[in-house]
């Protein structure tokens, strides 16, 4: 069974700039899918009315590095 998710690109002013709807089998799979959007900026990932995580993008010497802020934890993805 797949679940419905949305990835929202968050502008510098904190307002959503765009959204992408997609389906994934789990929260973890949704976060992996949403990583590609974090290359353009910070992304909030939601499953219906439940916020899953905030993916933050940081450019490090021209390479993209993404981190996830989820449930009071920070996870670095490289």
PDB file of N, CA, C and O in Angstrom:
ATOM      1  N   UNK A   1       0.836  -1.174   0.000  1.00  0.00           N
ATOM      2  CA  UNK A   1       0.000   0.000   0.000  1.00  0.00           C
ATOM      3  C   UNK A   1       0.890   1.249   0.000  1.00  0.00           C
ATOM      4  O   UNK A   1       1.870   1.323   0.742  1.00  0.00           O
ATOM      5  N   UNK A   2       0.542   2.211  -0.827  1.00  0.00           N
ATOM      6  CA  UNK A   2       1.296   3.453  -0.857  1.00  0.00           C
ATOM      7  C   UNK A   2       0.498   4.568  -0.188  1.00  0.00           C
ATOM      8  O   UNK A   2      -0.733   4.561  -0.173  1.00  0.00           O
ATOM      9  N   UNK A   3       1.229   5.512   0.354  1.00  0.00           N
ATOM     10  CA  UNK A   3       0.642   6.657   1.031  1.00  0.00           C
ATOM     11  C   UNK A   3       0.879   7.909   0.196  1.00  0.00           C
ATOM     12  O   UNK A   3       1.829   7.971  -0.584  1.00  0.00           O
ATOM     13  N   UNK A   4       0.026   8.890   0.360  1.00  0.00           N
ATOM     14  CA  UNK A   4       0.161  10.137  -0.377  1.00  0.00           C
ATOM     15  C   UNK A   4       0.957  11.154   0.438  1.00  0.00           C
ATOM     16  O   UNK A   4       0.719  11.340   1.631  1.00  0.00           O
ATOM     17  N   UNK A   5       1.897  11.801  -0.226  1.00  0.00           N
ATOM     18  CA  UNK A   5       2.766  12.792   0.393  1.00  0.00           C
ATOM     19  C   UNK A   5       2.819  14.038  -0.480  1.00  0.00           C
ATOM     20  O   UNK A   5       2.447  14.017  -1.654  1.00  0.00           O
ATOM     21  N   UNK A   6       3.292  15.120   0.124  1.00  0.00           N
ATOM     22  CA  UNK A   6       3.591  16.345  -0.609  1.00  0.00           C
ATOM     23  C   UNK A   6       4.930  16.888  -0.111  1.00  0.00           C
ATOM     24  O   UNK A   6       5.242  16.845   1.080  1.00  0.00           O
ATOM     25  N   UNK A   7       5.703  17.394  -1.058  1.00  0.00           N
ATOM     26  CA  UNK A   7       6.953  18.074  -0.749  1.00  0.00           C
ATOM     27  C   UNK A   7       6.757  19.543  -1.107  1.00  0.00           C
ATOM     28  O   UNK A   7       6.448  19.870  -2.253  1.00  0.00           O
ATOM     29  N   UNK A   8       6.937  20.430  -0.128  1.00  0.00           N
ATOM     30  CA  UNK A   8       6.749  21.863  -0.328  1.00  0.00           C
ATOM     31  C   UNK A   8       8.100  22.568  -0.312  1.00  0.00           C
ATOM     32  O   UNK A   8       8.842  22.461   0.665  1.00  0.00           O
ATOM     33  N   UNK A   9       8.425  23.288  -1.384  1.00  0.00           N
ATOM     34  CA  UNK A   9       9.633  24.094  -1.436  1.00  0.00           C
ATOM     35  C   UNK A   9       9.355  25.375  -0.653  1.00  0.00           C
ATOM     36  O   UNK A   9       8.419  26.113  -0.963  1.00  0.00           O
ATOM     37  N   UNK A  10      10.179  25.630   0.366  1.00  0.00           N
ATOM     38  CA  UNK A  10       9.971  26.768   1.261  1.00  0.00           C
ATOM     39  C   UNK A  10      10.915  27.898   0.856  1.00  0.00           C
ATOM     40  O   UNK A  10      12.129  27.709   0.786  1.00  0.00           O
ATOM     41  N   UNK A  11      10.348  29.069   0.591  1.00  0.00           N
ATOM     42  CA  UNK A  11      11.148  30.230   0.219  1.00  0.00           C
ATOM     43  C   UNK A  11      11.877  30.829   1.407  1.00  0.00           C
ATOM     44  O   UNK A  11      11.634  30.449   2.552  1.00  0.00           O
ATOM     45  N   UNK A  12      12.772  31.765   1.130  1.00  0.00           N
ATOM     46  CA  UNK A  12      13.554  32.419   2.183  1.00  0.00           C
ATOM     47  C   UNK A  12      12.662  33.145   3.176  1.00  0.00           C
ATOM     48  O   UNK A  12      13.041  33.330   4.333  1.00  0.00           O
ATOM     49  N   UNK A  13      11.479  33.557   2.734  1.00  0.00           N
ATOM     50  CA  UNK A  13      10.541  34.249   3.605  1.00  0.00           C
ATOM     51  C   UNK A  13       9.645  33.288   4.389  1.00  0.00           C
ATOM     52  O   UNK A  13       8.769  33.728   5.132  1.00  0.00           O
ATOM     53  N   UNK A  14       9.859  31.984   4.228  1.00  0.00           N
ATOM     54  CA  UNK A  14       9.089  30.977   4.955  1.00  0.00           C
ATOM     55  C   UNK A  14       7.780  30.586   4.300  1.00  0.00           C
ATOM     56  O   UNK A  14       7.035  29.769   4.841  1.00  0.00           O
ATOM     57  N   UNK A  15       7.492  31.158   3.145  1.00  0.00           N
ATOM     58  CA  UNK A  15       6.245  30.857   2.428  1.00  0.00           C
ATOM     59  C   UNK A  15       6.505  29.772   1.389  1.00  0.00           C
ATOM     60  O   UNK A  15       7.539  29.779   0.720  1.00  0.00           O
ATOM     61  N   UNK A  16       5.563  28.839   1.258  1.00  0.00           N
ATOM     62  CA  UNK A  16       5.695  27.770   0.266  1.00  0.00           C
ATOM     63  C   UNK A  16       5.718  28.376  -1.136  1.00  0.00           C
ATOM     64  O   UNK A  16       4.867  29.195  -1.483  1.00  0.00           O
ATOM     65  N   UNK A  17       6.706  27.962  -1.939  1.00  0.00           N
ATOM     66  CA  UNK A  17       6.833  28.450  -3.311  1.00  0.00           C
ATOM     67  C   UNK A  17       6.210  27.495  -4.313  1.00  0.00           C
ATOM     68  O   UNK A  17       5.648  27.921  -5.322  1.00  0.00           O
ATOM     69  N   UNK A  18       6.309  26.213  -4.034  1.00  0.00           N
ATOM     70  CA  UNK A  18       5.739  25.211  -4.927  1.00  0.00           C
ATOM     71  C   UNK A  18       5.522  23.919  -4.148  1.00  0.00           C
ATOM     72  O   UNK A  18       6.017  23.756  -3.033  1.00  0.00           O
ATOM     73  N   UNK A  19       4.776  23.009  -4.758  1.00  0.00           N
ATOM     74  CA  UNK A  19       4.490  21.729  -4.107  1.00  0.00           C
ATOM     75  C   UNK A  19       4.541  20.611  -5.138  1.00  0.00           C
ATOM     76  O   UNK A  19       4.230  20.814  -6.311  1.00  0.00           O
ATOM     77  N   UNK A  20       4.930  19.446  -4.689  1.00  0.00           N
ATOM     78  CA  UNK A  20       4.977  18.250  -5.531  1.00  0.00           C
ATOM     79  C   UNK A  20       4.263  17.133  -4.778  1.00  0.00           C
ATOM     80  O   UNK A  20       4.656  16.772  -3.669  1.00  0.00           O
ATOM     81  N   UNK A  21       3.219  16.593  -5.386  1.00  0.00           N
ATOM     82  CA  UNK A  21       2.503  15.451  -4.796  1.00  0.00           C
ATOM     83  C   UNK A  21       3.132  14.164  -5.315  1.00  0.00           C
ATOM     84  O   UNK A  21       3.493  14.067  -6.488  1.00  0.00           O
ATOM     85  N   UNK A  22       3.259  13.173  -4.426  1.00  0.00           N
ATOM     86  CA  UNK A  22       3.810  11.877  -4.829  1.00  0.00           C
ATOM     87  C   UNK A  22       3.335  10.808  -3.859  1.00  0.00           C
ATOM     88  O   UNK A  22       2.776  11.113  -2.806  1.00  0.00           O
ATOM     89  N   UNK A  23       3.561   9.566  -4.223  1.00  0.00           N
ATOM     90  CA  UNK A  23       3.215   8.436  -3.363  1.00  0.00           C
ATOM     91  C   UNK A  23       4.482   7.696  -2.967  1.00  0.00           C
ATOM     92  O   UNK A  23       5.442   7.624  -3.735  1.00  0.00           O
ATOM     93  N   UNK A  24       4.471   7.146  -1.754  1.00  0.00           N
ATOM     94  CA  UNK A  24       5.602   6.363  -1.260  1.00  0.00           C
ATOM     95  C   UNK A  24       5.074   5.302  -0.304  1.00  0.00           C
ATOM     96  O   UNK A  24       3.979   5.427   0.246  1.00  0.00           O
ATOM     97  N   UNK A  25       5.865   4.267  -0.119  1.00  0.00           N
ATOM     98  CA  UNK A  25       5.459   3.146   0.727  1.00  0.00           C
ATOM     99  C   UNK A  25       5.613   3.450   2.215  1.00  0.00           C
ATOM    100  O   UNK A  25       4.951   2.827   3.046  1.00  0.00           O
ATOM    101  N   UNK A  26       6.484   4.408   2.558  1.00  0.00           N
ATOM    102  CA  UNK A  26       6.737   4.711   3.969  1.00  0.00           C
ATOM    103  C   UNK A  26       7.264   6.132   4.104  1.00  0.00           C
ATOM    104  O   UNK A  26       7.577   6.785   3.109  1.00  0.00           O
ATOM    105  N   UNK A  27       7.359   6.607   5.345  1.00  0.00           N
ATOM    106  CA  UNK A  27       7.936   7.926   5.590  1.00  0.00           C
ATOM    107  C   UNK A  27       9.384   7.971   5.115  1.00  0.00           C
ATOM    108  O   UNK A  27       9.814   8.954   4.513  1.00  0.00           O
ATOM    109  N   UNK A  28      10.131   6.908   5.387  1.00  0.00           N
ATOM    110  CA  UNK A  28      11.538   6.863   4.981  1.00  0.00           C
ATOM    111  C   UNK A  28      11.673   6.951   3.464  1.00  0.00           C
ATOM    112  O   UNK A  28      12.537   7.667   2.958  1.00  0.00           O
ATOM    113  N   UNK A  29      10.831   6.231   2.742  1.00  0.00           N
ATOM    114  CA  UNK A  29      10.866   6.271   1.281  1.00  0.00           C
ATOM    115  C   UNK A  29      10.473   7.656   0.779  1.00  0.00           C
ATOM    116  O   UNK A  29      11.019   8.132  -0.217  1.00  0.00           O
ATOM    117  N   UNK A  30       9.536   8.302   1.453  1.00  0.00           N
ATOM    118  CA  UNK A  30       9.119   9.651   1.074  1.00  0.00           C
ATOM    119  C   UNK A  30      10.260  10.646   1.258  1.00  0.00           C
ATOM    120  O   UNK A  30      10.452  11.525   0.418  1.00  0.00           O
ATOM    121  N   UNK A  31      11.011  10.521   2.334  1.00  0.00           N
ATOM    122  CA  UNK A  31      12.133  11.421   2.571  1.00  0.00           C
ATOM    123  C   UNK A  31      13.217  11.240   1.519  1.00  0.00           C
ATOM    124  O   UNK A  31      13.819  12.214   1.068  1.00  0.00           O
ATOM    125  N   UNK A  32      13.461  10.018   1.136  1.00  0.00           N
ATOM    126  CA  UNK A  32      14.443   9.756   0.083  1.00  0.00           C
ATOM    127  C   UNK A  32      13.980  10.381  -1.226  1.00  0.00           C
ATOM    128  O   UNK A  32      14.768  11.011  -1.931  1.00  0.00           O
ATOM    129  N   UNK A  33      12.712  10.208  -1.549  1.00  0.00           N
ATOM    130  CA  UNK A  33      12.160  10.786  -2.784  1.00  0.00           C
ATOM    131  C   UNK A  33      12.237  12.316  -2.753  1.00  0.00           C
ATOM    132  O   UNK A  33      12.561  12.935  -3.766  1.00  0.00           O
ATOM    133  N   UNK A  34      11.945  12.924  -1.615  1.00  0.00           N
ATOM    134  CA  UNK A  34      11.886  14.379  -1.498  1.00  0.00           C
ATOM    135  C   UNK A  34      13.263  15.034  -1.483  1.00  0.00           C
ATOM    136  O   UNK A  34      13.361  16.249  -1.659  1.00  0.00           O
ATOM    137  N   UNK A  35      14.322  14.266  -1.277  1.00  0.00           N
ATOM    138  CA  UNK A  35      15.678  14.820  -1.244  1.00  0.00           C
ATOM    139  C   UNK A  35      16.010  15.593  -2.511  1.00  0.00           C
ATOM    140  O   UNK A  35      16.703  16.609  -2.448  1.00  0.00           O
ATOM    141  N   UNK A  36      15.531  15.134  -3.654  1.00  0.00           N
ATOM    142  CA  UNK A  36      15.882  15.800  -4.916  1.00  0.00           C
ATOM    143  C   UNK A  36      15.353  17.233  -4.956  1.00  0.00           C
ATOM    144  O   UNK A  36      15.923  18.077  -5.647  1.00  0.00           O
ATOM    145  N   UNK A  37      14.282  17.519  -4.234  1.00  0.00           N
ATOM    146  CA  UNK A  37      13.740  18.873  -4.202  1.00  0.00           C
ATOM    147  C   UNK A  37      14.577  19.785  -3.310  1.00  0.00           C
ATOM    148  O   UNK A  37      14.577  21.001  -3.500  1.00  0.00           O
ATOM    149  N   UNK A  38      15.291  19.213  -2.341  1.00  0.00           N
ATOM    150  CA  UNK A  38      16.099  20.000  -1.412  1.00  0.00           C
ATOM    151  C   UNK A  38      17.317  20.612  -2.090  1.00  0.00           C
ATOM    152  O   UNK A  38      17.992  21.455  -1.499  1.00  0.00           O
ATOM    153  N   UNK A  39      17.603  20.207  -3.301  1.00  0.00           N
ATOM    154  CA  UNK A  39      18.698  20.827  -4.037  1.00  0.00           C
ATOM    155  C   UNK A  39      18.355  22.268  -4.403  1.00  0.00           C
ATOM    156  O   UNK A  39      19.248  23.075  -4.660  1.00  0.00           O
ATOM    157  N   UNK A  40      17.067  22.590  -4.426  1.00  0.00           N
ATOM    158  CA  UNK A  40      16.604  23.938  -4.775  1.00  0.00           C
ATOM    159  C   UNK A  40      16.322  24.798  -3.555  1.00  0.00           C
ATOM    160  O   UNK A  40      16.056  25.991  -3.696  1.00  0.00           O
ATOM    161  N   UNK A  41      16.372  24.225  -2.374  1.00  0.00           N
ATOM    162  CA  UNK A  41      16.094  24.968  -1.145  1.00  0.00           C
ATOM    163  C   UNK A  41      15.521  24.060  -0.076  1.00  0.00           C
ATOM    164  O   UNK A  41      15.517  22.838  -0.227  1.00  0.00           O
ATOM    165  N   UNK A  42      15.040  24.649   0.998  1.00  0.00           N
ATOM    166  CA  UNK A  42      14.457  23.870   2.087  1.00  0.00           C
ATOM    167  C   UNK A  42      13.112  23.293   1.665  1.00  0.00           C
ATOM    168  O   UNK A  42      12.349  23.938   0.947  1.00  0.00           O
ATOM    169  N   UNK A  43      12.828  22.077   2.116  1.00  0.00           N
ATOM    170  CA  UNK A  43      11.611  21.374   1.724  1.00  0.00           C
ATOM    171  C   UNK A  43      10.936  20.786   2.961  1.00  0.00           C
ATOM    172  O   UNK A  43      11.570  20.097   3.760  1.00  0.00           O
ATOM    173  N   UNK A  44       9.647  21.067   3.103  1.00  0.00           N
ATOM    174  CA  UNK A  44       8.849  20.407   4.133  1.00  0.00           C
ATOM    175  C   UNK A  44       8.127  19.227   3.485  1.00  0.00           C
ATOM    176  O   UNK A  44       7.546  19.361   2.408  1.00  0.00           O
ATOM    177  N   UNK A  45       8.171  18.072   4.150  1.00  0.00           N
ATOM    178  CA  UNK A  45       7.517  16.868   3.647  1.00  0.00           C
ATOM    179  C   UNK A  45       6.329  16.564   4.552  1.00  0.00           C
ATOM    180  O   UNK A  45       6.467  16.470   5.772  1.00  0.00           O
ATOM    181  N   UNK A  46       5.163  16.413   3.934  1.00  0.00           N
ATOM    182  CA  UNK A  46       3.907  16.174   4.659  1.00  0.00           C
ATOM    183  C   UNK A  46       3.233  14.918   4.134  1.00  0.00           C
ATOM    184  O   UNK A  46       3.295  14.619   2.941  1.00  0.00           O
ATOM    185  N   UNK A  47       2.582  14.177   5.043  1.00  0.00           N
ATOM    186  CA  UNK A  47       1.715  13.063   4.682  1.00  0.00           C
ATOM    187  C   UNK A  47       0.335  13.466   5.191  1.00  0.00           C
ATOM    188  O   UNK A  47       0.044  13.391   6.384  1.00  0.00           O
ATOM    189  N   UNK A  48      -0.502  13.896   4.252  1.00  0.00           N
ATOM    190  CA  UNK A  48      -1.804  14.490   4.562  1.00  0.00           C
ATOM    191  C   UNK A  48      -1.601  15.676   5.504  1.00  0.00           C
ATOM    192  O   UNK A  48      -0.939  16.637   5.113  1.00  0.00           O
ATOM    193  N   UNK A  49      -2.138  15.654   6.725  1.00  0.00           N
ATOM    194  CA  UNK A  49      -1.983  16.791   7.636  1.00  0.00           C
ATOM    195  C   UNK A  49      -0.871  16.587   8.662  1.00  0.00           C
ATOM    196  O   UNK A  49      -0.802  17.305   9.660  1.00  0.00           O
ATOM    197  N   UNK A  50      -0.005  15.609   8.415  1.00  0.00           N
ATOM    198  CA  UNK A  50       1.082  15.268   9.349  1.00  0.00           C
ATOM    199  C   UNK A  50       2.428  15.671   8.746  1.00  0.00           C
ATOM    200  O   UNK A  50       2.841  15.152   7.710  1.00  0.00           O
ATOM    201  N   UNK A  51       3.096  16.599   9.410  1.00  0.00           N
ATOM    202  CA  UNK A  51       4.420  17.010   8.942  1.00  0.00           C
ATOM    203  C   UNK A  51       5.422  15.919   9.282  1.00  0.00           C
ATOM    204  O   UNK A  51       5.560  15.525  10.440  1.00  0.00           O
ATOM    205  N   UNK A  52       6.118  15.438   8.264  1.00  0.00           N
ATOM    206  CA  UNK A  52       7.102  14.366   8.446  1.00  0.00           C
ATOM    207  C   UNK A  52       8.463  14.943   8.817  1.00  0.00           C
ATOM    208  O   UNK A  52       9.091  14.503   9.780  1.00  0.00           O
ATOM    209  N   UNK A  53       8.916  15.935   8.041  1.00  0.00           N
ATOM    210  CA  UNK A  53      10.262  16.463   8.274  1.00  0.00           C
ATOM    211  C   UNK A  53      10.479  17.746   7.502  1.00  0.00           C
ATOM    212  O   UNK A  53       9.720  18.090   6.596  1.00  0.00           O
ATOM    213  N   UNK A  54      11.538  18.445   7.886  1.00  0.00           N
ATOM    214  CA  UNK A  54      12.050  19.580   7.139  1.00  0.00           C
ATOM    215  C   UNK A  54      13.408  19.166   6.592  1.00  0.00           C
ATOM    216  O   UNK A  54      14.321  18.854   7.356  1.00  0.00           O
ATOM    217  N   UNK A  55      13.540  19.162   5.280  1.00  0.00           N
ATOM    218  CA  UNK A  55      14.824  18.879   4.638  1.00  0.00           C
ATOM    219  C   UNK A  55      15.488  20.219   4.379  1.00  0.00           C
ATOM    220  O   UNK A  55      14.914  21.082   3.714  1.00  0.00           O
ATOM    221  N   UNK A  56      16.687  20.398   4.897  1.00  0.00           N
ATOM    222  CA  UNK A  56      17.398  21.652   4.679  1.00  0.00           C
ATOM    223  C   UNK A  56      18.567  21.418   3.737  1.00  0.00           C
ATOM    224  O   UNK A  56      19.288  20.426   3.850  1.00  0.00           O
ATOM    225  N   UNK A  57      18.741  22.341   2.815  1.00  0.00           N
ATOM    226  CA  UNK A  57      19.818  22.229   1.837  1.00  0.00           C
ATOM    227  C   UNK A  57      20.925  23.205   2.199  1.00  0.00           C
ATOM    228  O   UNK A  57      20.658  24.360   2.528  1.00  0.00           O
ATOM    229  N   UNK A  58      22.154  22.748   2.139  1.00  0.00           N
ATOM    230  CA  UNK A  58      23.313  23.608   2.367  1.00  0.00           C
ATOM    231  C   UNK A  58      24.326  23.315   1.271  1.00  0.00           C
ATOM    232  O   UNK A  58      24.710  22.163   1.063  1.00  0.00           O
ATOM    233  N   UNK A  59      24.751  24.341   0.580  1.00  0.00           N
ATOM    234  CA  UNK A  59      25.745  24.148  -0.476  1.00  0.00           C
ATOM    235  C   UNK A  59      27.138  24.177   0.137  1.00  0.00           C
ATOM    236  O   UNK A  59      27.520  25.144   0.797  1.00  0.00           O
ATOM    237  N   UNK A  60      27.883  23.119  -0.086  1.00  0.00           N
ATOM    238  CA  UNK A  60      29.226  22.995   0.454  1.00  0.00           C
ATOM    239  C   UNK A  60      30.188  22.836  -0.713  1.00  0.00           C
ATOM    240  O   UNK A  60      30.217  21.785  -1.353  1.00  0.00           O
ATOM    241  N   UNK A  61      30.972  23.866  -0.995  1.00  0.00           N
ATOM    242  CA  UNK A  61      31.956  23.856  -2.068  1.00  0.00           C
ATOM    243  C   UNK A  61      31.362  23.328  -3.370  1.00  0.00           C
ATOM    244  O   UNK A  61      31.976  22.492  -4.034  1.00  0.00           O
ATOM    245  N   UNK A  62      30.177  23.805  -3.741  1.00  0.00           N
ATOM    246  CA  UNK A  62      29.566  23.438  -5.012  1.00  0.00           C
ATOM    247  C   UNK A  62      28.834  22.107  -4.990  1.00  0.00           C
ATOM    248  O   UNK A  62      28.163  21.776  -5.968  1.00  0.00           O
ATOM    249  N   UNK A  63      28.930  21.335  -3.926  1.00  0.00           N
ATOM    250  CA  UNK A  63      28.233  20.053  -3.835  1.00  0.00           C
ATOM    251  C   UNK A  63      27.037  20.205  -2.907  1.00  0.00           C
ATOM    252  O   UNK A  63      27.113  20.924  -1.911  1.00  0.00           O
ATOM    253  N   UNK A  64      25.947  19.543  -3.221  1.00  0.00           N
ATOM    254  CA  UNK A  64      24.758  19.627  -2.375  1.00  0.00           C
ATOM    255  C   UNK A  64      24.864  18.712  -1.178  1.00  0.00           C
ATOM    256  O   UNK A  64      25.306  17.569  -1.289  1.00  0.00           O
ATOM    257  N   UNK A  65      24.453  19.224  -0.028  1.00  0.00           N
ATOM    258  CA  UNK A  65      24.400  18.413   1.190  1.00  0.00           C
ATOM    259  C   UNK A  65      23.037  18.653   1.809  1.00  0.00           C
ATOM    260  O   UNK A  65      22.622  19.801   1.968  1.00  0.00           O
ATOM    261  N   UNK A  66      22.350  17.605   2.153  1.00  0.00           N
ATOM    262  CA  UNK A  66      21.004  17.718   2.692  1.00  0.00           C
ATOM    263  C   UNK A  66      20.978  17.183   4.110  1.00  0.00           C
ATOM    264  O   UNK A  66      21.621  16.177   4.413  1.00  0.00           O
ATOM    265  N   UNK A  67      20.234  17.853   4.979  1.00  0.00           N
ATOM    266  CA  UNK A  67      20.015  17.317   6.316  1.00  0.00           C
ATOM    267  C   UNK A  67      18.524  17.314   6.593  1.00  0.00           C
ATOM    268  O   UNK A  67      17.767  18.081   5.997  1.00  0.00           O
ATOM    269  N   UNK A  68      18.111  16.448   7.500  1.00  0.00           N
ATOM    270  CA  UNK A  68      16.705  16.305   7.856  1.00  0.00           C
ATOM    271  C   UNK A  68      16.529  16.686   9.312  1.00  0.00           C
ATOM    272  O   UNK A  68      17.271  16.220  10.177  1.00  0.00           O
ATOM    273  N   UNK A  69      15.555  17.528   9.581  1.00  0.00           N
ATOM    274  CA  UNK A  69      15.179  17.818  10.960  1.00  0.00           C
ATOM    275  C   UNK A  69      13.857  17.116  11.195  1.00  0.00           C
ATOM    276  O   UNK A  69      12.829  17.482  10.626  1.00  0.00           O
ATOM    277  N   UNK A  70      13.904  16.091  12.050  1.00  0.00           N
ATOM    278  CA  UNK A  70      12.729  15.247  12.251  1.00  0.00           C
ATOM    279  C   UNK A  70      12.642  14.827  13.705  1.00  0.00           C
ATOM    280  O   UNK A  70      13.606  14.312  14.271  1.00  0.00           O
ATOM    281  N   UNK A  71      11.505  15.044  14.295  1.00  0.00           N
ATOM    282  CA  UNK A  71      11.239  14.584  15.663  1.00  0.00           C
ATOM    283  C   UNK A  71      12.386  14.936  16.612  1.00  0.00           C
ATOM    284  O   UNK A  71      12.879  14.089  17.357  1.00  0.00           O
ATOM    285  N   UNK A  72      12.800  16.206  16.568  1.00  0.00           N
ATOM    286  CA  UNK A  72      13.860  16.716  17.445  1.00  0.00           C
ATOM    287  C   UNK A  72      15.221  16.081  17.204  1.00  0.00           C
ATOM    288  O   UNK A  72      16.104  16.154  18.059  1.00  0.00           O
ATOM    289  N   UNK A  73      15.392  15.467  16.059  1.00  0.00           N
ATOM    290  CA  UNK A  73      16.689  14.892  15.711  1.00  0.00           C
ATOM    291  C   UNK A  73      17.156  15.508  14.405  1.00  0.00           C
ATOM    292  O   UNK A  73      16.339  15.945  13.596  1.00  0.00           O
ATOM    293  N   UNK A  74      18.447  15.545  14.198  1.00  0.00           N
ATOM    294  CA  UNK A  74      18.999  16.014  12.935  1.00  0.00           C
ATOM    295  C   UNK A  74      19.803  14.873  12.337  1.00  0.00           C
ATOM    296  O   UNK A  74      20.668  14.297  12.997  1.00  0.00           O
ATOM    297  N   UNK A  75      19.512  14.552  11.086  1.00  0.00           N
ATOM    298  CA  UNK A  75      20.157  13.460  10.390  1.00  0.00           C
ATOM    299  C   UNK A  75      20.836  14.036   9.158  1.00  0.00           C
ATOM    300  O   UNK A  75      20.165  14.652   8.331  1.00  0.00           O
ATOM    301  N   UNK A  76      22.149  13.856   9.006  1.00  0.00           N
ATOM    302  CA  UNK A  76      22.853  14.343   7.826  1.00  0.00           C
ATOM    303  C   UNK A  76      22.841  13.267   6.760  1.00  0.00           C
ATOM    304  O   UNK A  76      23.124  12.099   7.027  1.00  0.00           O
ATOM    305  N   UNK A  77      22.506  13.684   5.543  1.00  0.00           N
ATOM    306  CA  UNK A  77      22.501  12.784   4.392  1.00  0.00           C
ATOM    307  C   UNK A  77      23.574  13.252   3.421  1.00  0.00           C
ATOM    308  O   UNK A  77      23.560  14.407   2.997  1.00  0.00           O
ATOM    309  N   UNK A  78      24.478  12.394   3.074  1.00  0.00           N
ATOM    310  CA  UNK A  78      25.528  12.783   2.135  1.00  0.00           C
ATOM    311  C   UNK A  78      25.622  11.790   1.014  1.00  0.00           C
ATOM    312  O   UNK A  78      26.453  11.947   0.119  1.00  0.00           O
TER     313      UNK A  78
END
